[in-house]
């Protein structure tokens, strides 16, 4: 897991290379030409959080309604929704889950434009879809996904911005901003704060993660990593939903990881943090915002669209360090395997 985490800056650089950026641009151009009226994503696990990030991007940057499909509606209940005007995107590291392939098969049969975003270009998901994007993350050794998650985020970002450009090609200003990500990721990973904080939460019984907008998928992915590697019950809430009831369970014994950036989503979290303070909660802020908290895991300031590519890095390292502090083996989580086949 440590090796996979460390490879992420190189993964960003590889995906931004002319070869892979060009391939994504060609797919984006096809999508732009087809002009879908709405976008449906289908995914499981970690990829579900990448898909949620892409749904935010789609609605904010493209102005298209976007949502996440419920595969069981098709695979268990036999539903056949009319997706003729949709772009349906399957996001999967392995591309091997039968239910996701079935969603794309049904969508394509109904006239949808279908796209597979995966780390396995020879997978059933790719063979089912009309279009595909290779996230080019390379072999991932640990069961808990890290580098494939961030590769999905970056590929989906490049895809959406390419569609927005119309011809699939990212504007020069966008390319220049993205080119800084590998160095910023290296800088973020070099910070030792996650390892220093891990012993503090060694005996935690449960934990809460929270964030809004682009940061909400990060909060959900962080919770999943903590559950996978430390078997620590972790509940993820959007900052808005946290105030609608779950705030009541926070107290000094329930650590809160709050993802707070400097953009509009981060600004909206500023009404959440004082309420957590009233509960005397132990709050660690992750992100570029300089706000009062028990502790901070700082991340370089970037456009809020890019922040999830950096904010998740210290949280991955915290999950790794906490698992080791609790005497667990994060490379072999009990009961889990790399590919989970569901129907």
C-alpha positions as CSV (number, residue, x, y, z in Angstrom):
1,X,0.0,0.0,0.0
2,X,2.9,2.4,0.8
3,X,4.4,1.7,-2.6
4,X,1.1,2.3,-4.4
5,X,0.6,5.5,-2.6
6,X,4.1,6.7,-3.5
7,X,3.5,6.0,-7.2
8,X,0.7,8.5,-7.5
9,X,2.7,11.6,-8.7
10,X,4.3,9.5,-11.4
11,X,0.8,8.3,-12.3
12,X,-0.4,11.8,-12.7
13,X,2.5,12.6,-15.0
14,X,1.9,9.5,-17.1
15,X,-1.8,10.2,-17.6
16,X,-1.0,13.8,-18.6
17,X,1.5,12.6,-21.2
18,X,0.7,13.3,-24.9
19,X,-0.1,9.6,-25.4
20,X,-2.8,9.3,-22.8
21,X,-4.1,12.9,-22.9
22,X,-4.5,12.5,-26.6
23,X,-6.5,9.2,-26.2
24,X,-8.8,10.9,-23.6
25,X,-9.2,13.9,-25.9
26,X,-10.4,11.7,-28.7
27,X,-13.1,10.1,-26.5
28,X,-14.1,13.5,-25.2
29,X,-14.5,14.8,-28.8
30,X,-16.9,11.9,-29.6
31,X,-19.0,12.7,-26.5
32,X,-19.1,16.4,-27.3
33,X,-20.3,15.6,-30.9
34,X,-23.0,13.3,-29.6
35,X,-24.3,15.9,-27.2
36,X,-25.9,13.7,-24.5
37,X,-28.7,15.3,-22.5
38,X,-27.7,13.7,-19.2
39,X,-25.0,11.5,-17.8
40,X,-25.4,8.4,-15.7
41,X,-22.4,6.8,-13.8
42,X,-22.3,3.3,-12.5
43,X,-19.6,2.0,-10.2
44,X,-18.9,0.1,-7.0
45,X,-16.7,0.7,-3.9
46,X,-13.8,3.2,-4.4
47,X,-14.8,3.8,-8.0
48,X,-18.2,4.9,-6.8
49,X,-16.5,7.8,-5.1
50,X,-14.6,8.7,-8.3
51,X,-17.9,8.5,-10.1
52,X,-19.5,10.9,-7.6
53,X,-16.7,13.3,-8.1
54,X,-17.4,13.1,-11.9
55,X,-21.1,13.7,-11.3
56,X,-20.2,17.0,-9.5
57,X,-17.9,17.9,-12.4
58,X,-20.6,17.1,-15.0
59,X,-23.3,19.2,-13.4
60,X,-21.0,22.2,-12.5
61,X,-18.8,22.3,-15.6
62,X,-21.1,20.9,-18.3
63,X,-24.5,22.0,-17.0
64,X,-25.9,18.5,-17.6
65,X,-27.9,16.5,-15.0
66,X,-25.8,13.6,-13.6
67,X,-26.4,10.8,-11.2
68,X,-25.3,7.4,-10.1
69,X,-27.1,4.3,-11.4
70,X,-28.4,1.6,-9.1
71,X,-27.1,-1.6,-10.8
72,X,-29.5,-3.8,-8.9
73,X,-32.5,-2.1,-10.5
74,X,-31.3,-3.7,-13.8
75,X,-29.6,-6.9,-12.6
76,X,-31.9,-7.9,-9.8
77,X,-35.3,-6.3,-10.7
78,X,-34.9,-6.5,-14.5
79,X,-35.6,-2.7,-15.0
80,X,-34.9,-1.4,-18.5
81,X,-34.7,2.4,-18.2
82,X,-34.8,4.5,-21.3
83,X,-31.3,5.9,-21.6
84,X,-31.4,6.8,-25.3
85,X,-30.3,10.4,-24.7
86,X,-27.7,9.6,-22.0
87,X,-24.0,9.1,-21.7
88,X,-23.6,6.1,-19.4
89,X,-20.2,5.7,-17.8
90,X,-18.9,2.6,-16.1
91,X,-16.1,3.3,-13.7
92,X,-14.1,0.3,-12.4
93,X,-10.5,-0.3,-11.6
94,X,-10.7,-4.0,-12.8
95,X,-13.5,-3.7,-15.2
96,X,-14.5,-7.1,-14.0
97,X,-17.7,-6.7,-12.1
98,X,-20.6,-8.3,-14.0
99,X,-23.3,-5.9,-12.8
100,X,-21.5,-2.9,-14.1
101,X,-21.0,-4.5,-17.5
102,X,-24.7,-5.4,-17.5
103,X,-25.7,-1.8,-16.9
104,X,-23.6,-0.7,-19.9
105,X,-25.1,-3.5,-22.0
106,X,-28.7,-2.6,-21.2
107,X,-27.9,1.1,-21.7
108,X,-26.2,0.6,-25.0
109,X,-29.2,-1.5,-26.2
110,X,-31.5,1.3,-25.3
111,X,-29.5,3.8,-27.5
112,X,-27.1,5.3,-24.9
113,X,-23.6,6.3,-25.6
114,X,-21.5,4.0,-23.3
115,X,-18.0,4.6,-21.9
116,X,-15.8,2.4,-19.7
117,X,-13.2,4.1,-17.5
118,X,-10.9,1.4,-16.1
119,X,-7.4,0.2,-15.4
120,X,-7.8,-2.9,-17.5
121,X,-8.3,-2.2,-21.2
122,X,-9.0,-5.9,-21.9
123,X,-11.8,-6.2,-19.4
124,X,-15.5,-7.2,-19.9
125,X,-16.5,-3.6,-19.1
126,X,-14.4,-2.3,-22.0
127,X,-15.7,-5.0,-24.4
128,X,-19.3,-4.0,-23.5
129,X,-18.9,-0.3,-24.0
130,X,-18.7,1.7,-27.2
131,X,-15.9,3.9,-25.9
132,X,-13.2,3.4,-23.3
133,X,-10.5,5.3,-21.3
134,X,-7.5,3.6,-19.9
135,X,-6.5,5.2,-16.6
136,X,-3.0,3.8,-17.0
137,X,-2.3,3.4,-13.3
138,X,-0.2,0.2,-13.7
139,X,-0.5,-2.9,-11.5
140,X,-1.9,-2.1,-8.0
141,X,-0.4,-4.5,-5.4
142,X,-2.5,-3.6,-2.3
143,X,-6.1,-4.7,-2.0
144,X,-7.0,-1.2,-0.7
145,X,-7.1,0.9,-3.9
146,X,-5.1,4.1,-3.8
147,X,-3.3,5.0,-7.1
148,X,-6.2,3.6,-9.2
149,X,-8.6,5.9,-7.4
150,X,-6.6,9.1,-8.1
151,X,-6.0,7.9,-11.7
152,X,-9.8,7.6,-12.1
153,X,-10.2,11.1,-10.7
154,X,-7.7,12.7,-13.1
155,X,-9.0,10.8,-16.1
156,X,-12.5,11.8,-15.4
157,X,-11.5,15.4,-14.9
158,X,-9.6,15.5,-18.2
159,X,-12.6,13.9,-19.9
160,X,-15.2,16.4,-18.6
161,X,-13.0,19.3,-19.4
162,X,-12.3,17.9,-22.8
163,X,-16.0,17.7,-23.5
164,X,-16.5,21.2,-22.2
165,X,-13.8,22.4,-24.7
166,X,-15.9,20.9,-27.5
167,X,-13.1,19.3,-29.5
168,X,-11.7,17.2,-26.6
169,X,-8.5,19.2,-26.3
170,X,-7.8,20.9,-23.0
171,X,-7.2,24.7,-23.2
172,X,-3.5,25.7,-22.7
173,X,-4.2,27.3,-19.3
174,X,-5.9,24.1,-18.1
175,X,-3.0,21.9,-19.3
176,X,-0.5,24.2,-17.6
177,X,-2.4,24.0,-14.3
178,X,-2.7,20.2,-14.5
179,X,1.0,19.9,-15.2
180,X,1.8,21.2,-11.7
181,X,-0.1,18.3,-10.1
182,X,2.8,15.7,-10.0
183,X,5.1,18.1,-8.1
184,X,2.3,19.2,-5.8
185,X,1.4,15.6,-5.1
186,X,5.1,14.9,-4.3
187,X,5.1,17.8,-1.9
188,X,1.9,16.6,-0.2
189,X,3.2,13.1,0.3
190,X,6.4,14.4,1.8
191,X,4.5,15.8,4.8
192,X,4.9,13.7,7.9
193,X,1.7,14.9,9.7
194,X,-0.4,11.8,8.9
195,X,2.2,9.5,10.5
196,X,2.4,11.8,13.5
197,X,-1.4,11.8,14.0
198,X,-2.0,8.1,13.6
199,X,-1.1,7.1,17.2
200,X,-3.6,9.7,18.5
201,X,-6.5,7.7,17.0
202,X,-5.1,4.2,17.7
203,X,-7.9,3.4,20.2
204,X,-10.7,5.3,18.5
205,X,-14.0,3.3,18.5
206,X,-15.5,5.2,15.5
207,X,-14.8,8.2,13.3
208,X,-16.6,10.7,11.1
209,X,-15.5,12.2,7.8
210,X,-17.1,15.2,6.2
211,X,-16.8,17.6,3.3
212,X,-19.0,19.4,0.7
213,X,-19.2,19.4,-3.1
214,X,-15.9,18.2,-4.6
215,X,-14.7,17.3,-1.1
216,X,-17.6,15.0,-0.3
217,X,-16.3,12.1,-2.4
218,X,-12.9,12.5,-0.7
219,X,-14.6,12.2,2.7
220,X,-16.4,9.0,1.5
221,X,-13.2,7.5,0.1
222,X,-11.3,8.3,3.3
223,X,-13.9,6.6,5.4
224,X,-13.8,3.5,3.2
225,X,-10.0,3.3,3.5
226,X,-10.2,3.5,7.3
227,X,-12.8,0.7,7.3
228,X,-10.9,-1.5,4.9
229,X,-7.5,-1.2,6.6
230,X,-8.2,-0.6,10.3
231,X,-11.7,-2.1,10.6
232,X,-12.6,1.2,12.2
233,X,-16.3,2.2,11.8
234,X,-16.2,5.4,9.8
235,X,-19.2,7.4,8.8
236,X,-19.0,9.8,5.9
237,X,-21.4,12.8,5.6
238,X,-21.7,15.8,3.5
239,X,-21.2,18.9,5.6
240,X,-24.8,19.9,5.0
241,X,-26.2,16.4,6.0
242,X,-24.0,16.3,9.1
243,X,-25.9,19.3,10.5
244,X,-29.2,17.5,9.8
245,X,-29.0,15.1,12.7
246,X,-25.7,13.2,12.7
247,X,-24.0,16.1,14.4
248,X,-25.6,14.9,17.7
249,X,-23.2,11.8,17.8
250,X,-20.0,13.9,17.7
251,X,-18.2,14.6,20.9
252,X,-14.6,14.6,22.2
253,X,-14.3,10.8,21.8
254,X,-15.4,10.8,18.1
255,X,-12.7,12.2,15.8
256,X,-13.8,14.1,12.8
257,X,-11.8,14.4,9.6
258,X,-13.1,17.5,7.7
259,X,-12.0,18.1,4.2
260,X,-11.9,21.9,3.8
261,X,-10.5,23.7,0.8
262,X,-10.4,27.4,-0.2
263,X,-13.1,27.4,-2.9
264,X,-16.9,27.7,-2.5
265,X,-17.3,24.1,-1.2
266,X,-14.7,24.9,1.5
267,X,-16.3,28.2,2.4
268,X,-19.6,26.3,2.9
269,X,-17.9,24.1,5.5
270,X,-17.1,27.2,7.7
271,X,-20.6,27.0,9.1
272,X,-20.1,23.3,10.0
273,X,-16.8,23.7,11.9
274,X,-18.1,26.0,14.6
275,X,-21.0,23.6,15.3
276,X,-18.4,20.8,15.7
277,X,-16.6,23.1,18.0
278,X,-19.7,23.5,20.1
279,X,-19.7,19.7,20.5
280,X,-16.0,19.8,21.5
281,X,-15.3,17.3,18.8
282,X,-11.7,16.4,17.9
283,X,-11.5,17.9,14.4
284,X,-8.6,17.4,11.9
285,X,-8.9,19.6,8.9
286,X,-7.5,18.3,5.6
287,X,-7.0,20.8,2.8
288,X,-5.8,24.2,1.9
289,X,-8.1,26.2,4.2
290,X,-6.4,27.8,7.2
291,X,-9.1,27.3,9.8
292,X,-9.1,26.6,13.5
293,X,-9.1,22.9,14.4
294,X,-7.5,20.3,16.7
295,X,-5.0,19.5,14.0
296,X,-4.4,20.1,10.3
297,X,-3.1,18.1,7.4
298,X,-2.2,20.9,5.0
299,X,-2.5,20.5,1.2
300,X,-1.3,23.0,-1.4
301,X,-4.0,25.4,-2.7
302,X,-5.3,24.6,-6.2
303,X,-8.5,25.1,-8.1
304,X,-11.2,23.4,-6.2
305,X,-11.8,20.9,-9.1
306,X,-8.2,19.6,-8.6
307,X,-8.3,19.5,-4.8
308,X,-9.6,15.9,-4.6
309,X,-6.4,14.7,-6.3
310,X,-4.3,16.1,-3.5
311,X,-6.7,16.0,-0.4
312,X,-7.0,12.2,-0.5
313,X,-3.2,11.7,-0.3
314,X,-2.7,12.5,3.4
315,X,-5.8,10.6,4.2
316,X,-4.5,7.5,2.4
317,X,-1.3,7.8,4.4
318,X,-3.3,8.3,7.6
319,X,-5.2,5.1,6.9
320,X,-2.0,3.2,6.3
321,X,-0.3,4.5,9.4
322,X,-3.3,4.0,11.6
323,X,-3.7,0.4,10.4
324,X,0.0,-0.3,11.3
325,X,-0.5,1.4,14.7
326,X,-3.4,-0.8,15.5
327,X,-1.4,-3.9,14.6
328,X,-3.3,-4.7,11.3
329,X,-1.9,-5.6,7.9
330,X,-3.3,-3.0,5.4
331,X,-2.0,-5.1,2.5
332,X,-4.3,-8.0,3.3
333,X,-7.5,-6.8,4.8
334,X,-9.5,-9.6,6.2
335,X,-12.4,-10.9,4.0
336,X,-11.4,-8.8,1.0
337,X,-10.0,-9.4,-2.5
338,X,-8.9,-7.2,-5.3
339,X,-11.8,-7.9,-7.6
340,X,-15.3,-8.2,-6.2
341,X,-17.9,-9.7,-8.6
342,X,-21.5,-8.6,-7.9
343,X,-24.8,-9.0,-9.7
